[in-house]
Amino acid sequence: MRVTLYLRCRGIAPGTVDLVSTGLKTDHRGILVFTLPDNHPETLRLGTNDLTALNPEGRVPILLLPDGRKMTQSGPIIDLIESTLAPDDDITLLPTDPWIRAEVQRIMWIIAADTQPYQNIPFIIQAMGEWGMVKDNPTRHPLRLHFIRREFGAIENLLTRCAGKFAVGDSVTLADCFLVPQIRNALLAEIDLPSEFPILSTVWNNLLDVPAIRAVLDDAGGIVQPLVYDAEQFEVYNG
Ligand SMILES: N[C@@H](CCC(=O)N[C@@H](CS)C(=O)NCC(=O)O)C(=O)O
């Protein structure tokens, strides 16, 4: 979703980057596993729908270049696409001023490095089932709530100085593209944004008024992150 938000907010012409939906399967723990889509030329060429054939991490997003090279990780993918575009000072999602640019990147890194991996539901399900972590509802697990609250608290503090209408100033930046999916996850965890993180909540409401962002959220199932594990299979696994 970070990359999709970037593409839409940057106004990149549809078709410049084709978005391909992955397939999905569920493993014995109820964890959703991304697969290569049936009948995609790359799936047919590889003769498997195992996503690790394209990305050894088994994660999305993956950017396929026409010459066959593949890039992974949302930040470098965005960077690579941006480097192919003519500069457009009207739609810059990464400001040129060094300090403001670093402020944007700081929020991106807090989300990508310090928040998302620790609240990732597959990781939480595995830690409960295999490494003795306290058992609880995966979406509201204390570990998940802890990391979202800890890092959103830090971001709220930063926003007192850098936020305008959006996370950094009055234009949408990559900081917002990284925040949006994490906020959806916080809403799935039933975190009360307005009372716990009022500035972040105001920024979120402003982001929801941006048509490009609303369109991406609508395509992805709404404002709240939909459930991303098979609850029945999880019950069987978790006992
Ligand atoms: N740091 C990676 C995170 C990618 C990531 O975690 N993607 C999720 C989907 S939103 C995924 O593929 N999860 C599957 C898994 O964790 O096995 C990035 O920014 O691209």
PDBQT file of the ligand as one rigid body, heavy atoms in Angstrom, charges set to zero:
ROOT
HETATM    1  N1  LIG A 301       9.875  -3.789   4.914  1.00  0.00    +0.000 N 
HETATM    2  C1  LIG A 301       9.027  -4.349   3.890  1.00  0.00    +0.000 C 
HETATM    3  C2  LIG A 301       7.773  -4.921   4.533  1.00  0.00    +0.000 C 
HETATM    4  C3  LIG A 301       6.963  -5.728   3.551  1.00  0.00    +0.000 C 
HETATM    5  C4  LIG A 301       5.870  -6.503   4.240  1.00  0.00    +0.000 C 
HETATM    6  O1  LIG A 301       5.942  -6.838   5.426  1.00  0.00    +0.000 OA
HETATM    7  N2  LIG A 301       4.843  -6.804   3.454  1.00  0.00    +0.000 N 
HETATM    8  C5  LIG A 301       3.753  -7.604   3.975  1.00  0.00    +0.000 C 
HETATM    9  C6  LIG A 301       2.479  -7.240   3.249  1.00  0.00    +0.000 C 
HETATM   10  S1  LIG A 301       1.940  -5.653   3.696  1.00  0.00    +0.000 SA
HETATM   11  C7  LIG A 301       4.045  -9.045   3.698  1.00  0.00    +0.000 C 
HETATM   12  O2  LIG A 301       4.462  -9.377   2.610  1.00  0.00    +0.000 OA
HETATM   13  N3  LIG A 301       3.822  -9.899   4.690  1.00  0.00    +0.000 N 
HETATM   14  C8  LIG A 301       4.006 -11.308   4.547  1.00  0.00    +0.000 C 
HETATM   15  C9  LIG A 301       4.853 -11.854   5.637  1.00  0.00    +0.000 C 
HETATM   16  O3  LIG A 301       5.128 -11.131   6.611  1.00  0.00    +0.000 OA
HETATM   17  O4  LIG A 301       5.228 -13.022   5.516  1.00  0.00    +0.000 OA
HETATM   18  C10 LIG A 301       8.679  -3.275   2.851  1.00  0.00    +0.000 C 
HETATM   19  O5  LIG A 301       8.668  -2.099   3.209  1.00  0.00    +0.000 OA
HETATM   20  O6  LIG A 301       8.460  -3.603   1.671  1.00  0.00    +0.000 OA
ENDROOT
TORSDOF 0
